[in-house]
Amino acid sequence: MSDEDSRKVWARDAIESPCTNVCQIDPDTRLCLGCARSIDEIGAWGSLSPEARRMIMGDLPNRQVSTGKRKGGRAARLKRPPV
């Protein structure tokens, strides 16, 4: 098998994705903190057309994912009534 044939075997159309491997959903916006997509968009991503993916990717910079406020941590646990 030639090098060119070998490259053809491994070549495939990769699905363009904004995933940053920071997969957490903000409880207020319901968007992923890493990529700003909704759960529905993330779940359907593999079956979306390239045009639909490009539309979502174009909208991502306009989305506000988080207010920057922490939602938990030690301070939040200390405020809870004892169990």
URZI-V115182 format. One record per backbone hydrogen bond with DSSP energy under -0.5 kcal/mol. CO is the residue of the C=O (numbers start at 0). NH is the residue of the N-H. If there is no record, write none. Layout:
co=[CO/CO]
nh=[NH/NH]
This chain:
co=[1/2/3/4/5/6/11/13/20/21/21/23/23/25/29/30/31/36/37/38/39/40/41/43/43/44/48/49/50/51/52/53/54/55/55/56/58/59/62/72/73/74/75/76]
nh=[5/6/7/8/9/10/13/15/22/23/33/25/32/29/38/25/35/31/41/42/43/44/44/46/47/47/52/53/54/55/56/57/58/58/59/60/61/62/64/76/77/78/79/79]
